[in-house]
């Protein structure tokens, strides 16, 4: 095609930012331009997709803009689209004008333009078109790594920008002639699909005794691997399988012995496992699913969605193939195989997901069970395993089979976890399918690095007007997880061309993230800001909702270091992003044994009753007999030795849960509050009294009546409901009181305790009835995963002064 600058019609440079690389955006632009007879070029740059185009009229420009927005690919997201006069840009920069084709439109190679970056797509669930191609394309028959511009791995395989095959872990797979033709054909769905592959040239699965097979031999064994894996699962065994962002451990979720075997491998006795169902039809028989939850489950992100279990369960007879399922659910004739009771003890909810890789569909085609456990392959809270060597070392003697594949995972990613609150999604764990999707914000955050907290840790970095947050990393309580944190930080710094100019960390002096931040600040002479934990929670929620004016922030959390050197966690702030004033808080209560009280919730029940001079029920003292003498704990409380004071809402939940006999010793983080939420009865409107007459909110009258209810054998579910009602009313009434004494007109809530769906939905209803705006976290988790984004928000506000 002849290239020229020409002189007819206005020539524009269009810079499109957002999720516009790796999602078929350039061929989409090409198609629109060709249909409208627009000549020009489109290319990927590290700062976005750039179009240079000659238009015939302003009306053509308007229509082109409109079509780019309205007809964009399903995964694409346009955050900004700037149309600039190319002649003015060239005059200002002194650069020669770009060469444009005289007629027609051209897709140019990618180029590295500036230190700005565009979005990298998260990993995307396999699409329906690719699933269909596995049955009709000769070179992809049953191929398990099929993908196109609308689906497949993205973040987990990318090493550098721009997002091109040579910058991914697919670089080692030489593309075959058939795939090359599709890759080069602008009209093909696989045009510039960087992971494009087939049975002839792409990655393959193999099992642990087949490492020495050739690539082709391994590929020929795929059907055998699926059958063998399905047979082992049917026999009650546990197998390990390499996925998109790491290895998973799988077992039959209806087999108690298999679940027990998996618990032993994971060293995890009580924490619920995530489940994968064959399809939505089967899942409907086990859990309640509303429209918002169904949309989440079936979205391209394919997260784990927390759903409420059904009372009675039935599934249709026959196999679990998607093709055999009717479009709507009705009770089948064959009783369901219920999930194993040791899968989620004490819970009335399940973490559920649908298949998102071809292998998942192939397994269910051969399995008799309709549901399997699909949990991260790790041991005792270490990071998810991503390499064959590590999988063999950690799992070889523990599982019946390990299924590997030979595509490297560069960025490890757990499955994301989401729940719907009042019909809106609320992210609990942000990882596969969400990371590294940035937050576009209303401030310049360039060069600000937020180190995050220590529990459910993430970090975040500021690039221009975006915050890029890491995937879920975990609790930084072991060397392996902290190494994962540090390694991921290095990878993000390289990938996103980040140069830190301002560091920000938590106020807590003993967090590993704080120590790391201080060391980096000293070594590299970078300024460091320390932000109070709960102010960061508040700022993250304000950032998500674009709030800059002062508001009332209610932060209910497990723990955060306060400005008075005590442990906060039940806080009412008047704050903006820059600063906060602590207006009220929950009563301080001692934690006997410090962190031991977190692991043993009964200690907090004792502490509350001792503080309020209330007599413990005999049933409670009987339950804790033999653990540690009550007299010893009482002396500790009287002396104040190793009894730090806390206003934590998390410890309040612990105390009530322990008094009700729900959780004596916690097997996992937040087990006691979760069990208290799970047992809450419906249809109870009564409340307990709470003393909120001053700035310190006392729960003495509530505990006194809870103890009376226990003596009178009031059902546990009723007491739990009255507790939730009381807390909700306290938050509403105290917020209204603070609003009446300040200029605030909005209330935000955040902190780990607001992962409690009952509490959040009660508050939403109460605030709606009171006609008061209530804003809660959605895209940024309410738990400590959101701290890093909040830290950046606070730092940016302080930089502006």
N, C-alpha and C positions, 0 to 999 in steps of 0.2 A: 504494500500500500504506500502510495506517495505521501511523504510527510512535509508539511509546510505550516507556516504561521498564519498565512492568509490575512484578510482584512475585513471580511464580511461578518457582521453581527458581533454582539458583545461576547467577550471571552472571559470566563469566570474560573477562579480557583475555588473549589468547594472542599472544605476540610470537615470530614464527618468523624465524630468521636463517639465512643460507646462500645458496645459489644458488636464489632463489625469486622473482626478477623477470625477466620476459621469457621465461619457460619454461612459461607456461600454468598457473601455480600458483593464481591467484585463481579461475578457473573450476573448477579441480579442487576447491578448498575448497568452492565453491558447490555443486558436484554432490554431494559427500559430505554436506554439511549438509542439503541438500534431501532426500536419500534417508533421512537419520536424523531428519527432522522437527525440526531444530534451527533456531531463529530467531536472527537476528543480522546482522552485517555483516562484510565483509572489505575491506581496503584496502591499497594499497602506500604505505609511508612510506619515507623515505630510510634508516631504520634497520632495515627489514625488512617482512615482511607481517604485518599486525595483524588479528586476529579478535576481535570482541566478540560473545559468544554466550551465550544462555540455555539451560541444560541442564535436563533433567528429573530427573537422578539422577547420583550419582558414577559408576555403571556406564556411563552414556552418555558421560561425560567420558573415561573410560578407553578405550572403544571408539573414540571420535572421535580421540583421540591415536594409537591404534594404526593406524587407517586412514590418517591423514595420513602416517605414516612408511612404511607398507607399500605404499601405492598411489600414491605421489607420481609426477609426470610423469617420463619417462625421463631428461631432462636435469637435473632438479632435484636439489639436494643440501641436506639439512637439517643444519645444524651444531648449532643449539640451538633448543629450543622451550619457552618458559616460560609456564606457566599461573598467572595471578594473580587473586586475588579483586578484582573491579572495585570493590566498595564500599569495600574497604580502601584501594585506590589513590586513589579520589576523596577519601576522608577525609584521607589524608596530604597530597595535593596541593592540596586546597581547590578543585579544578576541578569544574564541574558534570558529572554523569554523562552518558555518550554516549546519544544517542537510539537505541533499538533498535526494529525492526519488531515489531508484536504477533504476527504470524505470518510465516513465510517468511524468506528470506535475501536480502540485498542486497549487491551489489558497489558500493562507494563509489569516487569519484574518488581519485586519488593526492594525497598532501599531503606537504609538507616539514615535518618535525617537530622534528628536532634536528640537531646536527652529526655525529651518528652516521650511518653509511652501511651499506647492504646490498651484497651482491655484484652485480656486473654480469656477465651471462653472456658468456663468450667467443663468438666467431663460430662458428656451428654449420653443419656440412655439410647440404646439402639432404636432406630425408628422403624415404623411399620413397613416402609418401602424396602428397607434393607432386609427385614425379616422375610419379606416376600421374594426378594432377589435370591435368597439362599435356596429357593425351590426351583428357580427358572434359569439362572445364569450358569452356564456350564462350568466356568472357571471358579464359581463361588458356591457350588452345591454344598450345603451344610457347613460352609466356612464360618468358623466361630469368631473371627476378628473382622467381620464385615463392617464397613462404615461408609459415610458419605459426608458432604458438607453440612448435613443436618444432624449428624449424630457421631458418636464415637469418642475416643479419648482426646483430651486437649491438655488441660493443666498438668495431669499426671505425667505426660511425656515431654513437655516443653522444657528446653534448656536455656533458650535465649530468644530475644525478639530481633527482627520480625518473626512471626509465626510461620516458618517455612520448614519443609521436611528436614533439611540439613541441620536445623536447630532443634530437632526433636530426637527422641530415642528410636524413631523409625529410620534414621539415617543409615543404619547398618543393613537395612533390607533393600537390596537392589530391585527397583520396580520393573516388573515384566512388561512385555510389549502390549498386552491387552490392557493392563492397568494404566500404562503410559498414554494409550490412546484416549482413555476416559479422562485422565488427568489433564490432558491438553485440549480436550473438546469443551469449548465454552458452553455448549448446549447440554452437556452431561451433568447429572447430579453430583458427580465426583470430580468436577473440574476444580483443580487445585485443592482437593481434599488431601491434606498432608499425610494422614495415616493410611491412604488408600492401599489396599492389598487384596490378595486372593490366595487360593490354595497353592498357586504356583510360586508365589514370591513373598508371602507375608509371614507373620509370626505363627507359631504352632504351640499346641499343648503337648506335654509329655509327663510321664510319671517318674517317680524317683529311681526306678531301675532302668530307665531308658535314656539317660543322659548322653550316651555314646552313639545313639542313633543319628543318622543324617536328618536334616531338616525335612526332607520329603518323606522319609520313613516315619518320622514322628507325626507328620500331618496325616498320613494314611491310618494311623492308630487312633484318631480322634473318636470315632464311633465306639471302638473298644474301650477307650478311657471313660466315656460317658456311661456305657453299660456297666462297667465294673464299679464305677463310683455309685451309680444308682443301686446296684445290688448290695454294696456295703452299707449304704444308708438304710436300705430296707431291712438288713440284718441287724440293725441297731448299732452300727459302728460310727465312729467319728472320722471324717476326712477333712483334709486341708486343701483349699483351692486358691490359686493366685487369681486375683481379680484386677480391677482397674487401678485402684489406689493402694492395694496391699492384699495379703492373704486373708482368707476367711476360714473359720472352722464351721463345719456343717454337720448336723445330725437330724434325725427324725424327731420333730417337735412333739409327736404324739407318744413317744416311747420314753417312759420315765427312766429306764436304765441307761438309755443313750444320753439323756440330758444329765444324769448324774455323772456319767463318764466324762462328759464335756465340762461339767463344773469342776471335776478333779483336775482336768488338764489346765483349765484357766485359773485354778485356785480361787474359785468364786462360788460361794455356796448359795447365796440368796438373791443377788442382784439379777433382775430379769434380763432375759436375752431377747434380741430382736428376731423377728420371724419374717420369712419370705413365703408368700402364698403363690400358688400356681397362677391365679388370675383374680380379678375383682369379683367374679361370680362366686368362687370358692370363699374368698375373704368375707363376703356378705353373710355367710353362715356363722361366722365366729364373732364378729364385732359390729357395732353400730357405726354407720358411715353416713355423714351428711354430705351435701353437695360440695361444700368448701373442702372437706377432707378428701372426697373423691377426686376433685380437681388436683389437689396436691399429690395424691398417690399416683395418678396417671400422668403427671407432668413430666417433661423431659429431665427434670432434676432427680426424680425418683428417690425422694428421701424416705427415711423411716418416719411414719406418722403414728403418734400415740393415739390409740382409739379405745373406746370403752367396750368391754366384752359383753356378749349377749347372755341372757339367762339360759335359754335353751338353744342348742346348736344342731342344725341338720345340714348336710351337704348332699348333692346329687350323687347317685350311684355312678360307677364307671370311672374312667381315668380322668386326669386333670388337664387335658389338653384345652387350650384356649378355644380351639375351633369347635369343640363339642359343647361349649357353654352357651346357653341362651342369653339374650341381651339383658333380660331382667331376672332377678333372683326369685325363686320360689322354693318352698321346702321340698326336698327330694324324698325319696322313699327309703333311702339308706341312712341310718343314724350316723351322725358325724363321729369321727374319731377325735375326741376332745384332746386339747393340748395337755401335756404332762403336768400334773399338779405341782411338781417341783420347779416348773419353768418360771412362774411368777408368784411365789407364795405370798398370800395376803393382799394381792393386787386384783383390781377389777378392770385393769387396762392392759393392752398389749401394744408393743412397738411393732408396727406392721409395714411391710414394703412389698412391692411387686418386682418381677424380674426386670433387669436392665441390661443384661448381657445375653448374647445368643446362647451361651453355655447354660444359663439358668433355664431358658425355655426348653433346651434339649434334655436337661435333667428331669424336669417335671413331666416331659413326654414319656419317660420310662419309670418314674417313681409311682408307687401305690399311695404313698402319703400325700395329702393335699397341702401340707405345710412343713417347712423345715426351719430349724434354727440356722440363722446366718449371722455370725458374730465375728468381730475382728480377731484375727489370729495373733494373740499376744499372751504373755504370761505375767500375771500379777501386776497389771497396770503399766507395763512397759509399752513402748510404741508398737503400732501394728507392723508386722513383719513384711518386708518388701523384696528380699532377695532369696533366690533358691538356696544359697549356702546357709543363710540364717534359718530358713525354714527347716532344712535338713538337720541342722544342729539343735534347734529347739524342739522340733516336733517329731522327728523320725521314729523315736521309740514310744510316742504317745498316741499317735493316730494310725488308722489302718492304711491310709494311703495319702500321699501328697501329690497334688496335681499342679505342675509348674507350667509357665509359658516363657518363651524366650524374648519377650519384649520388655525392656528395662522399664521399671517404674522410677522416674526421676524425682517426682514429688509425691510423697506418701499422703494418702487421704482416707480417713475413716468415712463411713456412711454418715450423712447428716441426719439430724433428728429435729422434727417439727411437730407442733400441735396446733390445733385451731382453737382460738379463744374468741368467743362471741362472733364466730364466723370469719375471723381473720387469722392468717398464719402467724405463728410466733416461733421463731427459730430458737431451738434449745442448743443444738450442736451444729456449727456451721463448718461444713467441710465439702465432701464430694457433691458436685452439682451446684454449689454456691461459690466456693473459693476458686479463683481470686477475684470475683466480681467486685468492683470497687463501689464505694459510697461517694456519689457526687454531692458536694456540700457547698455551702454559701460562704466559704472562707478560703483564703490562701494558706495552705498547710505545707507548702514546699519545704522539705528537709526536716520535718518534725518526726521523731521516732518515739512511739509509745511502747514501753516494755511490757505493759500488762500487769497481771497479778500473778499468783502462784497456783491457785486452783483453776482447773479448766482453762489453762493458760493459752493466750494468743498474744501476738505482737501486732503492731500496725505501723505503717509508714505513710507519710504525706507526700503526694506528688501533685503540685499545682492545686486544683480544686477537688482533688479526690483523696480518699483514704483507702489504702489497700491493706486489708487485714489478712493475716495468715490463716491457714486452716486450723482446726482444733488440734492442739498439741497434747493437752492432758495436764495432769497434776505434776508439778515439778518437784517430786519427792524422791526421785531416784536418778542416778547418773545417766541412765539410758534416755530418759525423757528430756533431761536438761540438754544432753548432747543433740537430741532431735531439735530442740528449740534453737540451739546455737547454729546447727547446720542449716536449718530452714531460714534463719536470719541471713546467713551468708548467701544462700541461693536467691532469696528475694532481693537482696541488695544488688546482686549481679543482674538478675532478670529484669528488674525494673529500673536499673540505672540510678540507684538511689545514693545520694550523698548526704549523710546526716549533718544538720546544722544546729539542731536543738534536740536534746534528749529529755524525756519525761518518764518518771517512774512513780511507783506507789510510795506513800508516806511511810509504810512499814519498813523499819530498818533491817529486818532479818529475812525479807523475801529474797530468794535467789536472783529474781529479776532486778531488785533494787541494788543488790551488791554488784551485779553485772553492769548495771547502768553507771554506778559510781566509778567503777573501774574504767569503763570506756571513756567517761567524761574526763577522768584524770589522765589517762594514757593519750587521748587524742585532743585534749584541750577543747572540749565541746561543752557549752553551757548545759546544766542539768536543772530541771524543775521537778520538785516533788509534789504530787497531788494527792489530797486525801481520797481514800478509797471510794467513799460514798458520793463525794462530789463528782468523781469520774463516772460513777453509775448514772447520776443525774444528767451530767453533760452529754453522755452517749445518747440518752433518750431525747434530750433537747435537740441534739444534732440531727437525729433521725427525722424529727418532726419539724425542723427548721425554726425552732424557737430561740429567740435571742433575748427577749424581755424577761424580767424577773418572774418566777413562778414558784408555786409550792411544790416541793419535791418530797415524796414519801418513799424512803428507801428502807426496805426490809431485807435483811441479809444475814448470813451466818457470822461473818466477822470482818472487821476492818479497823485498822489502827487509827484512833482518834487523836485530835489535837491536844487532848488532856491526858494522853498516854494510856487511855483505857480502850477497851474493845467495844467498838460501836456496832450497830446493826439494826436498830429500831429507831429511825431518824425522821424528823420533819425539818426540812430546810426551807428557807427563802433564798433562792439562788438564781444566778444567771450562769453563763458558761465560765465567766471569769472568776467569780467568787461566790461564797455561800455564808449564810448565817444560820447557825443551829437554833431553831425556834423551840423545839420540844424533842423529847426522846423517851423511849421506854425506860422503866425503872432499872437502875443498875442492880445486878444480882451476881454474887460470887460464883465462879466456876471451880468447884473443888477438884484439884488435880490438873487444872489448866486444860490442855488438849485432851486429857483423859476423859473429861466430861463430854466432849464431842463424841468419842467412841462409846461412851456408856451413858446414854440419855437419862437413866435413873438417877444419876448424880445431880442433874439439873432439877429433877422433881424434888429431890431432897433439899437442894439449895433454895428453891422458891418457898417451900413449906417452912423451912427454918427461918428464912428472912421475914416471912409474914406471920410467924408464930402460930402455924397451923399444924394440927396433928395428922401425921401420916396414917392412912388406912392400914389395917392389919394385913389386908391382901397384898399391899405393896411391900411391906417389910418381909412378908413370907417369900415373895418372889425374889428378893435380892439377898435372902439369907445365904450365907456361905461365900458370897463374892468378896466382900471386905467388910469388916465390922462397922456397923453404923456409928458406933461410938467414936471410932477413929476418924471417920469423915466429919462427924459433928465437932470434934476437937479441932480439926483442920479449919472448919468454917469459923469457929469461935476465935481462933488465933489469926486467921487471915493468911496463914502460910500457904503458899502455892495456890492461892484462890484469887486470880485476877478478876476484876469486875467487868461485867459486860452488859450492854443494853440490847444484845442481839435478839432479833425476832426468831432466828433459827433455833436458839437455845430455849425460847419460849415454846415453840412447837415441840422440841425434844421433851420438855418437862411434861406437857399435857399428854403426849403420846405415851410416855413411860407410866404416868399415873393411870392411864386407861389400860395398861397391860399390853399395849401393842408392840412396843419395842424396848426391850431391856438393855441389850447390847447391840449396837449397830454393826451389821455385817458389811455395809457400804455407806458411802457418803450420802447424807440426807435420807437414810432409810426411815427414821422415825417420823419426820414430817410427811414423807410420802405415804406411809401407812395410815397416818392420821387423816390425810386427805381422802385416801381410798375408802376408808370405812365410813365416811360421812353419809348420813341418811338424807334422803330427799324429803321435801315437804315440811321441814321444821323451820318455824319462823321465830322461835323464842331466842332471847339473848341473855347473856350474863352481864352483870353490872361491871363497869370499868371506871376507875377514878381518874378522870382527865381534867381535874379542876385546876391544875397548874401546868408548868412546863414539863414536869416529870409525870409520865403516865403510869399509874400503879395498877397492877392486876390482882391486888389482894382480894377485893370482893369477888372477882371471877373465880379465883382458886378456892375460896371458901365455899362457893356454891357448887363448884365441880366436885369437891369432896363430899358435900351433902348429897349430890346426885349419885355418887358412887355408893354411899351408905344406903341409899334408897333403891339401889339396883336399877337405876335408869339405864336404858340400853346405851352401849358404847357409841353407836352410830348417832344417837340423839345428842349425846354430850359433844361429840366431834362437830356436829352441825351447829350447835349453840355456840361453840368456840369460834367457828368460822364467821358466824353471824355477828358475834361480838366484836371481832377484830375488824370486820368490814365497816360496821357502824362507827367504831372508834376512829377509823381512818377518815370516813366521811365527815363526821361531826367536828373532828379536830381540824381538818382541812378547811371547813367552812369558817370556823373560828379564826384561823390564821388569815384567811382571805379577808375577813371583816376588819382585821387590824393591819393589813398591808395593802399595797396596790396590785397584788397578784390577781389575775383573772383565770388562770389555768392551773391544773394540777397534773403532775406527772408521777408515775410510779416506776420503780425499777429495783433491782436486787434479786438475788437467787430465790427468795421466798415467793416472788411473783411468777415463778414457774408453776405455782399452785393454780390450776385452772379454775377450781371452785371459787377461790378468793378473788381472782381477776374478774370472773364473770359476775359475781355478786357486786363488786365495786363498779363495774361498767353499768349495771342496771341501776344501782343507787345514784350514781352521779348523773346518769341520763334523766332519772326522775327529778333530781334537784336542778337540772338544766345547767350543770357545771361541766366544762370541757375536761375530760380525763384522757390523758395520752399515756400509752404503755408501749414497751419495746415490741418490735415485730421483726425487722430485718437484722437488727443488732440484738444478740441474746441478752436477756435480763440478768443472767448469771455473770460470773467473773470473766467469761469470754468477751464481754462487751467493754471491759475496763480499758483496754488498749486504745480503742476508738475514742472513748471519753477523755482519756489523758491527752490525746492530740487536740480535741476540741477545747479543753481548758488551756493548753499551751498556746494555741492559735489566738484565743481571746486575750490572753495576757500579752502576747506579742503586739496585738493591736492597741493595747493599753486601755 
